[in-house]
């Protein structure tokens, strides 16, 4: 594949930008670690990379329960690797405590009624344990499957409006540019509110997320300043829409530890085209990783998800590293 231009970041970094490839399927285990702004808690996560086959999920998900990672298990959907909803359902069935976040489902691939049915079904089967994130998908791969929208922002906005209404149990009729529903309501709506997050990095998408979603998911290419910017733009959109309450921000942090950590991190940043982006990625021991987590949390992240390099030799060991070595350093 030809090298992308500097403004285009390949997955996992570009997965939310809607510019090149479809999001890689990423699974993150997260758990609460430290209080931050106004008494809020920040969660620490660990990513299961899509370079691993789906059958590896069972062991990692069960380990999450074993080591007490009780908060969340995140997934990104890749339309050619792993399906987000199917992976989430399996992880929920294999575990007892972890919550499952799907981040993200590309909206061009799904009718909004199907998205709502899947989200409602997971919520009713596993109450309080499913979190949904939707986003643009990445436009060249959306085009590859014949689903590219002329206005990704318009599609995402219409999808979010209809999705949140359906999940509230409303009967929806709408004729938008992309979303068209005629007297549609869920027969089995969720019994409790379901938060919907949106993935994105561009300023218009971040404002849209603040206005129409309950939280924002950011890529591993997001620096400390990028988190501050995303928080600010999302809050601007939230205020302009007249919404109150807290807007959750989730960010991935590329991390490497153990033998060859520096080299593995440098190689991945170079391969992804983000070696020159400041404050992206961390290599070192638990103290170094915990410091990077603190900086992102102080910048406005509610959840920081540690994303190992694609060639991480021991995914289960990386989960234990996060839980048993990094978390104790985060008061």
C-alpha positions as semicolon CSV with decimal commas, in nm:
position;residue;x (nm);y (nm);z (nm)
1;X;0,000;0,000;0,000
2;X;0,143;0,345;-0,084
3;X;0,261;0,558;0,204
4;X;-0,011;0,807;0,307
5;X;0,043;1,179;0,304
6;X;0,148;1,338;0,635
7;X;-0,210;1,458;0,697
8;X;-0,348;1,106;0,677
9;X;-0,280;0,866;0,961
10;X;-0,322;0,492;0,904
11;X;-0,491;0,269;1,166
12;X;-0,499;0,248;1,453
13;X;-0,426;0,619;1,452
14;X;-0,651;0,727;1,162
15;X;-0,937;0,501;1,256
16;X;-1,157;0,786;1,376
17;X;-1,065;1,049;1,118
18;X;-1,276;0,919;0,832
19;X;-0,991;0,963;0,585
20;X;-0,835;0,633;0,483
21;X;-0,888;0,288;0,626
22;X;-1,173;0,134;0,822
23;X;-1,108;0,123;1,200
24;X;-0,904;-0,166;1,323
25;X;-1,082;-0,383;1,576
26;X;-0,928;-0,292;1,911
27;X;-1,031;-0,429;2,247
28;X;-0,943;-0,242;2,565
29;X;-0,968;-0,355;2,923
30;X;-1,021;-0,063;3,160
31;X;-1,056;-0,007;3,531
32;X;-1,086;0,297;3,759
33;X;-0,761;0,433;3,893
34;X;-0,748;0,796;3,997
35;X;-0,969;1,092;4,081
36;X;-0,935;1,392;3,849
37;X;-1,125;1,710;3,765
38;X;-1,411;1,787;4,004
39;X;-1,395;1,447;4,170
40;X;-1,436;1,248;3,849
41;X;-1,257;0,915;3,814
42;X;-1,020;0,823;3,533
43;X;-1,010;0,464;3,405
44;X;-0,699;0,284;3,283
45;X;-0,735;0,043;2,992
46;X;-0,543;-0,215;2,793
47;X;-0,591;-0,282;2,422
48;X;-0,621;-0,622;2,257
49;X;-0,472;-0,559;1,914
50;X;-0,656;-0,678;1,599
51;X;-0,337;-0,843;1,476
52;X;-0,436;-1,123;1,713
53;X;-0,699;-1,370;1,588
54;X;-1,049;-1,349;1,739
55;X;-1,007;-1,680;1,920
56;X;-0,748;-1,516;2,146
57;X;-1,021;-1,296;2,295
58;X;-1,153;-1,557;2,537
59;X;-0,827;-1,587;2,730
60;X;-0,770;-1,211;2,749
61;X;-1,129;-1,139;2,852
62;X;-1,123;-1,403;3,123
63;X;-0,790;-1,271;3,246
64;X;-0,957;-0,932;3,283
65;X;-1,192;-1,082;3,538
66;X;-0,913;-1,279;3,705
67;X;-0,693;-0,977;3,772
68;X;-0,985;-0,754;3,867
69;X;-1,014;-0,531;3,562
70;X;-1,381;-0,484;3,633
71;X;-1,459;-0,160;3,453
72;X;-1,452;-0,194;3,071
73;X;-1,342;-0,396;2,769
74;X;-1,334;-0,182;2,453
75;X;-1,362;-0,294;2,091
76;X;-1,315;-0,116;1,759
77;X;-1,480;-0,279;1,461
78;X;-1,285;-0,349;1,144
79;X;-1,513;-0,447;0,858
80;X;-1,250;-0,688;0,723
81;X;-1,102;-0,830;1,044
82;X;-1,341;-0,861;1,337
83;X;-1,703;-0,761;1,395
84;X;-1,763;-0,530;1,688
85;X;-2,104;-0,655;1,800
86;X;-2,018;-1,026;1,770
87;X;-1,691;-0,980;1,960
88;X;-1,870;-0,777;2,227
89;X;-2,142;-1,037;2,274
90;X;-1,881;-1,313;2,311
91;X;-1,676;-1,111;2,560
92;X;-1,986;-1,031;2,765
93;X;-2,083;-1,399;2,775
94;X;-1,733;-1,510;2,880
95;X;-1,702;-1,259;3,165
96;X;-1,895;-1,158;3,474
97;X;-1,774;-0,811;3,570
98;X;-1,611;-0,617;3,287
99;X;-1,820;-0,374;3,089
100;X;-1,784;-0,391;2,710
101;X;-1,735;-0,082;2,498
102;X;-1,771;-0,106;2,121
103;X;-1,568;0,170;1,963
104;X;-1,638;0,215;1,703
105;X;-1,914;0,100;1,470
106;X;-1,884;0,280;1,131
107;X;-2,226;0,432;1,064
108;X;-2,208;0,397;0,683
109;X;-2,218;0,019;0,727
110;X;-2,541;0,003;0,929
111;X;-2,900;0,113;0,915
112;X;-2,959;0,302;1,237
113;X;-3,247;0,073;1,331
114;X;-3,005;-0,222;1,326
115;X;-2,755;-0,032;1,541
116;X;-3,032;0,040;1,791
117;X;-3,155;-0,322;1,795
118;X;-2,803;-0,452;1,857
119;X;-2,734;-0,201;2,133
120;X;-3,069;-0,265;2,302
121;X;-3,025;-0,642;2,283
122;X;-2,681;-0,628;2,445
123;X;-2,815;-0,401;2,718
124;X;-3,107;-0,630;2,799
125;X;-2,895;-0,946;2,792
126;X;-2,612;-0,791;2,996
127;X;-2,762;-0,494;3,185
128;X;-2,526;-0,206;3,243
129;X;-2,228;-0,376;3,078
130;X;-2,243;-0,251;2,718
131;X;-2,116;0,088;2,591
132;X;-2,159;0,189;2,227
133;X;-1,943;0,417;2,012
134;X;-2,024;0,513;1,652
135;X;-1,822;0,707;1,397
136;X;-1,755;0,791;1,035
137;X;-1,560;0,485;0,941
138;X;-1,262;0,564;0,718
139;X;-1,361;0,689;0,381
140;X;-1,150;0,495;0,133
141;X;-1,260;0,164;0,285
142;X;-1,618;0,285;0,312
143;X;-1,593;0,345;-0,062
144;X;-1,447;-0,001;-0,110
145;X;-1,770;-0,156;0,021
146;X;-1,994;0,091;-0,159
147;X;-2,099;0,278;0,156
148;X;-1,912;0,609;0,129
149;X;-2,126;0,911;0,218
150;X;-2,092;1,248;0,046
151;X;-2,119;1,412;0,389
152;X;-1,978;1,188;0,664
153;X;-2,054;1,458;0,922
154;X;-2,416;1,484;0,809
155;X;-2,459;1,107;0,820
156;X;-2,309;1,080;1,168
157;X;-2,531;1,358;1,302
158;X;-2,849;1,202;1,162
159;X;-2,746;0,858;1,288
160;X;-2,678;0,986;1,640
161;X;-3,010;1,170;1,661
162;X;-3,213;0,870;1,550
163;X;-3,011;0,618;1,749
164;X;-3,042;0,800;2,078
165;X;-3,416;0,851;2,024
166;X;-3,472;0,483;1,950
167;X;-3,272;0,379;2,255
168;X;-3,490;0,609;2,467
169;X;-3,787;0,401;2,352
170;X;-3,931;0,668;2,123
171;X;-4,122;0,600;1,801
172;X;-3,925;0,768;1,524
173;X;-4,026;0,897;1,183
174;X;-3,764;1,096;0,995
175;X;-3,672;1,170;0,634
176;X;-3,318;1,304;0,640
177;X;-3,054;1,306;0,372
178;X;-2,922;0,971;0,495
179;X;-3,148;0,840;0,773
180;X;-3,506;0,759;0,680
181;X;-3,737;0,588;0,926
182;X;-4,113;0,545;0,905
183;X;-4,285;0,488;1,240
184;X;-3,998;0,281;1,384
185;X;-3,979;0,184;1,751
186;X;-3,796;-0,092;1,934
187;X;-4,018;-0,369;2,067
188;X;-3,755;-0,442;2,332
189;X;-3,597;-0,107;2,419
190;X;-3,335;-0,085;2,696
191;X;-3,471;-0,077;3,050
192;X;-3,211;0,184;3,147
193;X;-3,041;0,474;2,965
194;X;-2,767;0,370;2,721
195;X;-2,486;0,617;2,661
196;X;-2,369;0,658;2,301
197;X;-2,017;0,785;2,231
198;X;-1,881;0,921;1,902
199;X;-1,532;0,879;1,761
200;X;-1,352;1,162;1,588
201;X;-1,059;1,402;1,576
202;X;-1,157;1,687;1,343
203;X;-1,299;2,004;1,500
204;X;-1,644;1,971;1,341
205;X;-1,675;1,608;1,449
206;X;-1,562;1,690;1,802
207;X;-1,820;1,967;1,831
208;X;-2,084;1,733;1,688
209;X;-1,989;1,470;1,944
210;X;-2,034;1,720;2,224
211;X;-2,370;1,828;2,087
212;X;-2,519;1,488;2,007
213;X;-2,323;1,213;2,187
214;X;-2,252;1,128;2,549
215;X;-1,876;1,101;2,507
216;X;-1,586;1,113;2,261
217;X;-1,331;0,849;2,162
218;X;-0,985;0,971;2,051
219;X;-0,711;0,786;1,863
220;X;-0,364;0,687;1,980
221;X;-0,223;0,976;1,776
222;X;-0,374;1,225;2,022
223;X;-0,117;1,421;2,220
224;X;-0,167;1,585;2,559
225;X;-0,251;1,911;2,383
226;X;-0,481;1,717;2,151
227;X;-0,680;1,590;2,449
228;X;-0,717;1,945;2,580
229;X;-0,834;2,059;2,237
230;X;-1,080;1,772;2,204
231;X;-1,225;1,836;2,550
232;X;-1,264;2,207;2,470
233;X;-1,432;2,149;2,133
234;X;-1,667;1,884;2,268
235;X;-1,768;2,112;2,555
236;X;-1,826;2,396;2,308
237;X;-2,059;2,177;2,107
238;X;-2,235;2,064;2,422
239;X;-2,298;2,419;2,539
240;X;-2,419;2,532;2,197
241;X;-2,668;2,245;2,197
242;X;-2,793;2,342;2,543
243;X;-2,685;2,013;2,698
244;X;-2,558;1,972;3,052
245;X;-2,392;1,688;3,239
246;X;-2,044;1,544;3,199
247;X;-1,906;1,455;2,853
248;X;-1,675;1,154;2,872
249;X;-1,342;1,155;2,685
250;X;-1,160;0,828;2,608
251;X;-0,811;0,827;2,456
252;X;-0,573;0,551;2,348
253;X;-0,205;0,562;2,451
254;X;0,047;0,357;2,253
255;X;0,270;0,190;2,513
256;X;0,562;-0,053;2,511
257;X;0,743;-0,218;2,798
258;X;0,996;-0,493;2,852
259;X;1,277;-0,598;2,620
260;X;1,315;-0,379;2,313
261;X;1,037;-0,140;2,421
262;X;1,200;0,175;2,282
263;X;1,274;0,015;1,946
264;X;0,925;-0,134;1,914
265;X;0,761;0,198;1,994
266;X;0,980;0,392;1,749
267;X;0,918;0,138;1,474
268;X;0,541;0,153;1,517
269;X;0,528;0,532;1,530
270;X;0,737;0,548;1,213
271;X;0,523;0,287;1,037
272;X;0,207;0,475;1,130
273;X;0,347;0,808;1,009
274;X;0,329;0,983;1,347
275;X;0,690;0,975;1,463
276;X;0,704;1,356;1,456
277;X;0,387;1,408;1,661
278;X;0,488;1,520;2,012
279;X;0,372;1,340;2,327
280;X;0,244;1,035;2,137
281;X;0,334;0,699;2,286
282;X;0,545;0,591;2,583
283;X;0,810;0,325;2,633
284;X;0,954;0,211;2,961
285;X;0,867;0,070;3,297
286;X;0,547;0,111;3,499
287;X;0,656;0,450;3,636
288;X;0,707;0,590;3,285
289;X;0,371;0,460;3,165
290;X;0,190;0,587;3,475
291;X;0,339;0,932;3,417
292;X;0,206;0,940;3,062
293;X;-0,137;0,831;3,185
294;X;-0,142;1,109;3,444
295;X;-0,059;1,372;3,182
296;X;-0,347;1,265;2,959
297;X;-0,584;1,250;3,254
298;X;-0,483;1,597;3,368
299;X;-0,548;1,722;3,014
300;X;-0,907;1,603;3,029
301;X;-0,923;1,229;2,956
302;X;-1,165;1,025;3,165
303;X;-1,033;0,694;3,030
304;X;-0,676;0,625;2,914
305;X;-0,638;0,297;2,726
306;X;-0,290;0,145;2,698
307;X;-0,242;0,016;2,343
308;X;0,050;-0,226;2,303
309;X;0,253;-0,232;1,985
310;X;0,132;-0,461;1,709
311;X;0,425;-0,694;1,776
312;X;0,368;-0,716;2,153
313;X;0,486;-1,073;2,229
314;X;0,268;-1,131;2,535
315;X;-0,082;-0,969;2,534
316;X;-0,183;-1,144;2,855
317;X;0,139;-1,030;3,021
318;X;0,068;-0,675;2,907
319;X;-0,272;-0,689;3,081
320;X;-0,104;-0,805;3,401
321;X;0,158;-0,530;3,366
322;X;-0,115;-0,267;3,353
323;X;-0,316;-0,411;3,642
324;X;-0,039;-0,515;3,877
325;X;0,240;-0,264;3,804
326;X;0,093;0,051;3,650
327;X;-0,234;0,081;3,839
328;X;-0,076;0,082;4,189
329;X;0,123;0,390;4,084
330;X;-0,195;0,582;4,011
331;X;-0,346;0,693;4,346
